[in-house]
Protein backbone atom coordinates (compact mmCIF):
# COMPACT_ATOMS: atom_id res chain seq x y z
CA UNK A 1 0.00 0.00 0.00
CA UNK A 2 2.89 2.40 0.66
CA UNK A 3 3.61 2.86 -3.07
CA UNK A 4 -0.04 3.22 -4.12
CA UNK A 5 -1.67 6.61 -4.60
CA UNK A 6 -2.90 8.09 -1.32
CA UNK A 7 -6.68 7.85 -0.82
CA UNK A 8 -6.80 11.60 -0.07
CA UNK A 9 -5.74 12.27 -3.69
CA UNK A 10 -2.93 14.63 -2.73
CA UNK A 11 -0.91 13.35 -5.68
CA UNK A 12 1.59 11.64 -3.40
CA UNK A 13 1.86 7.97 -2.54
CA UNK A 14 0.25 6.70 0.64
CA UNK A 15 3.73 6.04 2.04
CA UNK A 16 4.71 9.69 1.55
CA UNK A 17 1.40 11.28 2.51
CA UNK A 18 -1.04 9.84 5.06
CA UNK A 19 0.76 6.57 5.79
CA UNK A 20 3.32 8.06 8.21
CA UNK A 21 0.52 9.75 10.16
CA UNK A 22 -1.46 6.52 10.35
CA UNK A 23 1.65 4.61 11.51
CA UNK A 24 2.49 7.38 14.03
CA UNK A 25 5.93 7.98 12.55
CA UNK A 26 4.96 11.60 11.78
CA UNK A 27 2.47 14.20 12.95
CA UNK A 28 0.42 16.49 10.74
CA UNK A 29 2.13 19.86 10.29
CA UNK A 30 -1.16 21.55 9.28
CA UNK A 31 -4.86 21.19 9.90
CA UNK A 32 -5.50 20.35 6.24
CA UNK A 33 -2.95 17.52 6.34
CA UNK A 34 -4.64 16.12 9.44
CA UNK A 35 -8.02 16.37 7.69
CA UNK A 36 -6.60 14.52 4.66
CA UNK A 37 -5.24 11.79 6.94
CA UNK A 38 -8.64 11.45 8.60
CA UNK A 39 -10.34 11.13 5.20
CA UNK A 40 -7.83 8.42 4.28
CA UNK A 41 -8.50 6.72 7.62
CA UNK A 42 -12.22 6.63 6.79
CA UNK A 43 -11.39 5.23 3.34
CA UNK A 44 -9.14 2.53 4.84
CA UNK A 45 -11.21 1.77 7.94
CA UNK A 46 -8.51 2.99 10.35
CA UNK A 47 -10.69 3.78 13.37
CA UNK A 48 -7.65 3.95 15.67
CA UNK A 49 -6.27 6.94 13.77
CA UNK A 50 -9.69 8.61 13.78
CA UNK A 51 -10.02 8.23 17.56
CA UNK A 52 -6.42 9.29 18.20
CA UNK A 53 -6.85 12.50 16.18
CA UNK A 54 -10.18 13.53 17.75
CA UNK A 55 -10.13 16.19 20.49
CA UNK A 56 -10.55 14.69 23.95
CA UNK A 57 -13.56 16.93 24.72
CA UNK A 58 -15.59 15.85 21.66
CA UNK A 59 -14.31 12.31 20.96
CA UNK A 60 -17.04 9.67 21.03
CA UNK A 61 -16.53 6.59 23.18
CA UNK A 62 -16.30 4.43 20.05
CA UNK A 63 -15.50 5.27 16.44
CA UNK A 64 -16.94 3.17 13.65
CA UNK A 65 -16.81 3.37 9.88
CA UNK A 66 -19.47 2.03 7.54
CA UNK A 67 -17.88 -0.83 5.60
CA UNK A 68 -20.58 -0.46 2.92
CA UNK A 69 -19.40 3.05 2.02
CA UNK A 70 -16.47 3.36 -0.40
CA UNK A 71 -14.89 6.82 -0.27
CA UNK A 72 -13.85 7.85 -3.78
CA UNK A 73 -12.72 11.49 -3.84
CA UNK A 74 -11.81 14.36 -1.55
CA UNK A 75 -12.17 17.99 -2.62
CA UNK A 76 -10.64 20.55 -0.26
CA UNK A 77 -12.71 23.67 -0.88
CA UNK A 78 -11.25 26.19 1.57
CA UNK A 79 -8.85 26.47 4.46
CA UNK A 80 -8.57 29.16 7.09
CA UNK A 81 -5.50 29.33 9.35
CA UNK A 82 -4.38 25.86 10.48
CA UNK A 83 -0.76 26.38 9.51
CA UNK A 84 2.40 25.21 11.29
CA UNK A 85 2.35 28.21 13.68
CA UNK A 86 -1.42 28.46 14.24
CA UNK A 87 -3.41 27.08 17.18
CA UNK A 88 -6.73 26.75 15.33
CA UNK A 89 -7.79 26.05 11.77
CA UNK A 90 -10.82 25.41 9.59
CA UNK A 91 -11.05 23.15 6.55
CA UNK A 92 -14.07 23.05 4.26
CA UNK A 93 -14.31 19.96 2.08
CA UNK A 94 -16.58 17.68 0.11
CA UNK A 95 -15.98 13.92 0.38
CA UNK A 96 -17.52 11.75 -2.33
CA UNK A 97 -18.57 8.13 -1.83
CA UNK A 98 -20.42 5.16 -3.27
CA UNK A 99 -22.63 2.72 -1.42
CA UNK A 100 -25.41 0.27 -2.13
CA UNK A 101 -27.79 3.21 -2.46
CA UNK A 102 -25.59 4.87 -5.09
CA UNK A 103 -23.20 7.81 -5.18
CA UNK A 104 -23.26 10.58 -2.62
CA UNK A 105 -21.16 13.20 -0.92
CA UNK A 106 -20.62 14.80 2.44
CA UNK A 107 -19.95 18.52 2.72
CA UNK A 108 -18.37 19.68 5.95
CA UNK A 109 -16.64 22.66 7.54
CA UNK A 110 -14.35 21.09 10.14
CA UNK A 111 -12.64 22.87 13.01
CA UNK A 112 -9.20 21.79 14.20
CA UNK A 113 -7.20 22.85 17.25
CA UNK A 114 -3.93 21.92 18.82
CA UNK A 115 -4.06 19.61 21.83
CA UNK A 116 -0.76 18.83 23.53
CA UNK A 117 0.97 20.49 20.57
CA UNK A 118 -0.65 18.25 17.92
CA UNK A 119 -3.45 19.01 15.47
CA UNK A 120 -6.74 17.29 16.34
CA UNK A 121 -10.27 17.39 14.94
CA UNK A 122 -12.63 19.34 17.22
CA UNK A 123 -16.03 19.45 15.51
CA UNK A 124 -17.83 20.35 12.30
CA UNK A 125 -20.75 22.16 10.71
CA UNK A 126 -22.51 20.50 7.83
Secondary structure, DSSP 8 states (H G I E B T S, - for coil): -TTSB-TT-SSSBTTTTTHHHHTTSS--SSHHHHHHHHHHHHHHT-HHHHHHTB-TTT--S-----TT-EEEEEEEEEEEE-STT-SEEEEEEEEEEEETTEEEEEEEEEEEEEETTEEEEEEEE-
